[in-house]
Amino acid sequence: MIGVIELDEARRLAHEKGLDLVEIAADSRPPVVKMMDFGRFKYESSKKERANKARNKVSEMKEVRLGRSMKIDPHDVEIRIAQARRFLIEGHRVQIVQNFRGREMAHRHRGEDRMDDIITALSDLAKVEMSPRLNGRRLTMVMVPERQKIEAWKRKMIAEGKPILPSVPDMIEEMDHDDEDDE
């Protein structure tokens, strides 16, 4: 810290040292300036900003639609569950949507039962953030990944020698094997 000096003197000192004279606080009287290598300062600040951006992974909301109506095959529901599972493993929030058409509104309980089945199927990785809610002709719910459960699941996959992020057909095959074990 040099103290209060004339502007011309500060410019001369900065030039002698091969530095830039950067204004820090223009509002104050006298203005506060700092001698620094401005190019290096900009490079380091952009480097810090990139590192912070990489650390702060943004969680997206992914939507999984269970067909255009209640008339969806159980195998197709399994595919949608596998897609939701993959999104949850990646760390995304998942919104599951069931649409009702025509007289299907008279059988809303079937949609709610399906949502309960999905909650059960995904409970090993996620928790329900917004429980199933009917909005017009759409039944929606939001599930969020639970970090501890996902880490445990990844460790289990590594121990079994399986890929951490399996493909949708692999997950469906695994679910089919689980069903056979129950019988």
Secondary structure, 3 states (H helix, E strand, C coil): CCCCCCHHHHHHHHHHHCCEEEEEECCCCCCEEEEECHHHHHHHHHHHHHHHHHHCCCCCEEEEECCCCCCCCHHHHHHHHHHHHHHHHCCCEEEEEEECCHHHHHHHHHHHHHHHHHHHHHCCCEEEEEEEEEECCEEEEEEEECHHHHHHHHHHHHHCCCCCCCCHHHHHHHHHHHHHHHC
